[in-house]
Amino acid sequence: MGSSPAPFADIGKKAKDLLNKDYIFDHKFTLTMLSATGTEFVATGLKKDDFFFGDISTLYKGQNTIVDLKIDSHSSVSTKVTVKNLMPSAKAVISFKIPDHKSGKLDVQYVHPHATLNSSIGLNPTPLLDLSATIGSQSVCLGGEVSFDTASSSLTKYNAGIGFNNQGVSAALILEDKGESLRATYVHTVNPTTSFGAELIRRFSNYNNSFTVGSSHSLDQFTVVKTRFSNNGKAGMVVQREWRPKSLITLSAEYDSKAVTSSPRLGLALALKP
């Protein structure tokens, strides 16, 4: 629903994407192919240091059902089935991994014009229960999330936050880590090609502050340049080029001013979609 508030996981997401998305310091290759029936096939390879990881996945989208099947290089098979319109404004997701028989999980999402509710339960004898909710609208929303471990009968996570979005400005304030830290984010979209953002984290346990600022600018309709700077002395940059429709090449670099004897971290990602 267009006027519904964002799920709790999306509070502060604009800043997270601006400051972290596409900063890949490994070598990644993705090939996406679409069949005549609408089924999507994706092959992904990732080289991290001296190790190589890969997976092949298929994605089928029906009228009310989405089936996602993935096989990785460790011979694990992951399956996720999404059923939309299970009831008005609700959908359910069942996921599991083979051979991990304890990995089964059921997620249910309900969307109301002024509220969203997400619940998750592990399909095993001692499941982990997750519950999150938001109220408000697309402009202002307030929410929280909790996780309960039935094995230890204890709360493993509880966070709360508020988000604000209006006329190119997005801000969020999130109390997380069981109340041990406070994260504030801000993104300003100056115009359709340029955005600036910042994130400040205050940790109450050691009175430590950390912050990151960043930007995104489209040089033209095919090229995006992103930068970020952190108080820990790290500076990063991303250049992404759409060299053909829906096919991207991304170059990433990061320099750590406190590690003067180390070389800058470099990354290359190539995504092909014929």
N, C-alpha and C positions, 0 to 999 in steps of 0.2 A: 504494500500500500504506500502510495507516494508520500503521504504526510506522516507516516509512522516514524517513531524515533529509531535511531540506529541501535543494533545490538550492543551489549556492553563491550564486547571485544573490539568494536569499531570506534569507541571513544578514544580520541587521540591518534587514530589511525593515519590521518592525513600527514601529521608530523612524522610519524614512524616511517611512512613510505618515502617522504621527502628526504629524510636523513639516512635511511638504510637500504631502501629498495634499489636493486641493480648494482650495489657495491659487492661485487663478486671477485675474490682474489685467488681464484683457482682457474682451471680451464674447463669450460662447460660447453657441450654441444647438444642441441635439441632439434629433432626433426619431427614435424607434424604433418600428417597426411589425412585427407578426408575422403572417405569412400562415397560412392554414388548413393548409398543408402543413408548417409549422414553419420555413420560411425567414424569416430576420430581415433587415429593411431598415432602414438607419440613414442619416440625412442630418445632416451636421454643418456648421455655419458658425462661423467665428472672425473677429472683427474685432480686429486688433492695430494700434494707432495709426491710421493712415489707410489701412491695407491690409486686404483681406478675403480669407480663404481658406475653401474649402469642399470637401467630398467627399461622395460617396454610396457606400455599401458594402452588400453582401449577404452573409449568412452562412447557409450550409446545413450542417446537422448530420445525417449519416447514422449508421448503426449503428457503423461503424468509421472513418468519414471525415468531415472537416470542411473545407469549402471557403469561403474568405474572399476576396471580390473587391471592390476599392476603386478608384474613379475620382475624381481630385481636380481642382481648378480649373485646374491646369497641364497638364491632358490626360494625366497619367500614370496608368497602369493597374497596380495592385499586386495580385498574386495569391499566396495562401498555401494550400497543401493539406496537411492533417494526416492521417496514416494511423496510427490506433491499433492496438494488438495486431499490429504488423508481425511480431513474434516475442514470446514470453512476456515481459511486463514492459517492453516497448520500444515506442516510437513514433517516427515520422519526419515531418519537416516540410520541404516544398520550397516556396521562395518566390522570386519574381522580379518585376521591374518593367519595364514597357514605356514608353518605348523604350530604357531603359538595359540594353543586352545584357550588361553585366558585373555586374548586380545579383543574378544567380541564387545561391541558397544552399541547402545541404542541412544540416538539423539532425537529430541522432539523440539520443534520450534513453532511458536505461536506468535502471530503478528496481529495486533489490534491497532486501530487508527491512533491511539495515544499510548500504546504500551507494546513491549516485546518481551517474550519469555522463552528462555532456552534451558532445556534440561538434558542431562546425560547420565546414563547409568551403565556400568560395566556388566557384561553378561557372564558373570562368574560367581562363585559362592560368597566371596567377600568383595563386593564391588566398590568402586570409587564413585561417589555421587557428586555431580556438578550441577549447580543451578545459578542462572544469571537472569537479571531482569532490568528493564529500563522503562521509564515513564516520561512523557513529555511530547515533543514534536521533533521535526528535523532541525529546527532552529535551536531549541534548548532541550536537553534531556538529562535526567538524573538516574543513576543505576548502581547496581552492585552485583557481586558474585561471591559464592561460597563453594567450597569443596569439602566433602565429608568422607573420611576413610572408615568404612565399616569394619575393617580388620582391626584397627586400633581404637575405634570409637572416638575419633578426634577430628577436629577441623584442621585441614591441611592448607587451606587458603581462604582468605576473606579480604576483598577489596571493594572500594566504593569510588565513584567518580561522577563528575558533571561535565557535560560537553556543550559548546556553543558554536553555532555556525550561522553566519549572516553576511551577505554581500561581500564575498571574497575573503572573509576573516573566519578562521577556525581556531578555537582555543579549548583546552581541556585541563582539568585539575583532577588528579587521581591519587587516592590514598591506597598504597599497595604494600605487599610484603607483610601482611598481617599488621598493618599500621606502622611499620618500621620506616617507611619512606614515603615521600610526597613527590609526585612527578607533575610538572606543569609544562604544557606544550602550546605552541602558537604558530600558526601559518597564515601568511598574508599573500593572497594572490593579487599582485599589482595589476596585471593585465593577463590576457589569455596566454602569453608566452613566458611570463616571469613570475616566480614565487619565491618567497623567503620564509624560513622557519627557524624555530629554536626549541630546545628542550632543556629544562632544568630539573635536576633530581636532588632532593635533600634527604639525606639519611640521618635519622634521629639517633641511631645507636652510637655513631661515632662523630656526629655533627659534620659529616663530610658533604660537600657540595660538588656536583659535576654538571657541566653544561656542554651542549653542542649546538652550533648554528650552521645553517646550510642554505643553499639556494638551488633553483632549477631554472634554466633559461633555454628556450628554443631558438637556435640560430636561424633555422628555417623550418619548413614543414616536415623535414626528414631528419633533422639533427637536434639532439638535446644534450646540454652540458650541465652537469650537477657538481656542486662543491660542498664540502663540509669541513668544519674546524672544531676541535674539541679542546677543553682545558687541560687534557692529559698530554698535549703536545702533538697530537696526530692531525694530519691534514689529508683529505681524500678528494679524489676527482673522478668523475665518470663522463665518458663521451659515448653516446649511443646514436647509431645511424641506421635508419631504415633504408637499406640499399635496394630493396625491392618490396612490393606490397606485402606487409605482415612478416617480413624477414628482417631480423635485427642483428647487428654486430655491436657488441658492447665492450669497451676498453675501460678498465678500472685501475687506479693507482692510489697508494696510500704511503705517506712518509711520516715516520715517527721521529720527531726531533730529539727524543730522549734515548733513542737507540742509534747513535751516530755511527756505530760500527756495522750496522745492518743495512742491507740494501732495501730500497722501497719495495713494498708488496705490489705485485702486478697481477692482473687477471684479464682473461679473455673469455667472452661468451658469444656463441654463435647460435642463433635460432632461425631455422629455415621452415618456411611454410609454403610449399609450391602451390 
